Amino acid sequence: MNLLNNKSIFTSMLQDGPFAVGDLPPFAHPFSKEAKNWVLTLRDNQLMKTKYRAVRSQIFNFLGINSFDEILVLIHDRKHREKTAERSRRLLGNMFGLDSATHDISRYLHDYARIADDVVNSLREKVLAPYRSHIETTNEIETTHDPVNLLLIIFDERFHRKARFEAKRKLVLMNLAGSIDQRERETDIETKFSDFLRFLNSHVWSPSLKIGDLEIKYLHSHHHPDDFSCREVTVLSEEQARLLAPAAGEKLTLIKRRRFRSQDREVPIYVTIRKKPPAAKVLKLLRKNEKNPAVAVDDELGLMAVLNSVGDVKCFIRHLTNSAVQAGSLMTLEDISDTLTGGRYGGTSTGSSGSTPMLKFFARMGGIRVEFIIHTNRSYLNYIYQRDVAHDEYEVKRIFDTGVADFLFPIDIYHLKMDEIRTSQINTFRKRIEGS
């Protein structure tokens, strides 16, 4: 479902609907021209009427009021506002499964606010870096962490329209951060992540190397001029790499490899653990137009591995499943897709390329489910460098093509033409990728 249409789960954020943040807070008299025009926009849309009533009821319940006029009292009466904030923290704590007897609810809410800020700042640091000043959050909003204060800012005419929109946006992102934290506590993801790492160190990696002892190697690759895909790759030692000066169309890529033992030989493997930070999970919920982390974020734990050949990949899969049995658990492989030896990847994520070669599956063992993405040296280099396949390009495309960029930074407030920025940023990333 499109993130930007009126059937979106996040309708209250859209600037072309009844919840749009205007130049003035929504305190128009019921019989005023503004109010009548607003009612006309809802006249033939029963779904939007229902959503409006639900949002209005949620605001009233959260603030403990019966009409919008009472919001003005909260804005200007500090003691009343502090009592309301204390009450709201208890309500939010119960909603997110935080027991006030064992949890510091204020600290959790502060963390949710920090994650909401991280969502915007992560885009400022990479995908929208040239426009970081345009999308910088207003100081007063970034330093506000209490949900009641943020909600009241939306209705406070002393704040500029941009600041009031950012207050609403921060509340929406905080709610998603709270849902993610609740799921992580329910599924005990931190403990499972530690258990997974212990399994790898105890049963998968070769005991000939100490934990954390990695062999430094370089992949020297030559790339096709038409799409910058890898046509040839050689593994070099540190000494060999120092003597090399890559020419145009060549790349020198560092990999730090572990080993696993297959029968009578040691097989090198580069491994990186993939654990999404909370801000990345929030962005994924937005891209999927989903508020439930259990549905949208199915790759909380992951591992990407790179091996020399398809034959080594097969050895690793066999070794991995055998190691699970040695650890006392059957391992089943689910949702397998394999394009290492041809075919197209059938990914459904917006912005992803069907030309991406990889072996992808979920491994279920010991009560956990881990996503594995496995490459050969050549497919890994394509994953980094190839046009329309490279992950940096994919990051740009999925933020723009899913509507997340327009959703977080609407044009009527930030005055940025996201379709033009998308093209510019893809070109920028391509120059960086193909440069020496």
CORWO-V15237 format. One record per backbone hydrogen bond with DSSP energy under -1.0 kcal/mol. CO is the residue of the C=O (numbers start at 1). NH is the residue of the N-H. Records with the same first field share a line. If there is no record, write none. Layout:
CO->NH + NH
This chain:
5->8
10->13
11->14
17->20
25->27
29->32
32->36
33->37
34->38
35->39
36->40
37->41
39->42
42->45
45->49
46->50
47->51
48->52
49->53
50->54
51->55
52->56
53->57
54->58
55->59
56->60
57->61
58->62
59->63
60->64 + 65
68->71
70->74
71->75
72->76
73->77
77->81
78->82
79->83
80->84
81->85
82->86
83->87
84->88
85->89
86->90
87->91
88->92
89->93
90->94
91->95
92->96
93->98
99->102 + 103
103->105
104->108
105->109
106->110
107->111
108->112
109->113
110->114
111->115
112->116
113->117
114->118
115->119
116->120
117->121
118->122
119->123
120->124
121->125
123->128
126->129
128->131
129->132
131->135
138->141 + 142
139->143
141->144
146->150
147->151
148->152
149->153
150->154
153->156
156->159
160->164
161->165
162->166
163->167
164->168
165->169
166->170
167->171
168->172
169->173
170->174
171->175
172->176
173->177
174->178
175->179
176->180
177->181
178->182
179->183
180->184
181->185
182->186
183->187
184->189
188->192
189->193
190->194
191->195
192->196
193->197
194->198
195->199
196->200
197->201
198->202
199->203
200->204 + 205
206->209
210->213
215->257
217->255
218->236
219->253
220->234
221->251
222->231 + 232
224->228
227->387
229->224
232->222
234->220
236->218
237->241
238->242
241->244
247->250
249->223
251->221
253->219
255->217
257->215
258->269
259->206
260->267
262->265
265->262
267->260
269->258
270->306
272->304
274->302
277->281
278->282
279->283
280->284
281->285
282->286
283->287
284->288
285->290
286->289
292->295 + 296
293->297
301->371
302->274
303->373
304->272
305->375
306->270
307->377
309->313
310->314
311->315
312->316
313->317
314->318
315->319
316->320
317->321
318->322
319->323
320->324
321->325
322->326
323->327
324->329
325->328
332->364
334->362
337->360
339->342
349->352
353->356
354->345
358->339
359->374
360->337
361->372
362->334
363->370
364->332
365->368
368->365
370->363
371->303
372->361
373->305
374->359
375->307
376->380
377->381
378->382
379->383
380->384
381->385
382->386
383->391
386->389 + 390
390->394
391->395
392->396
393->397
394->398
395->399
396->400
397->401
398->402
399->405
400->403
403->407
404->408
405->409
410->413 + 414
411->415
416->418
417->421
418->422
419->423
420->424
421->425
422->426
423->427
424->428
425->429
426->430
427->431
428->432
429->433
430->434
431->435
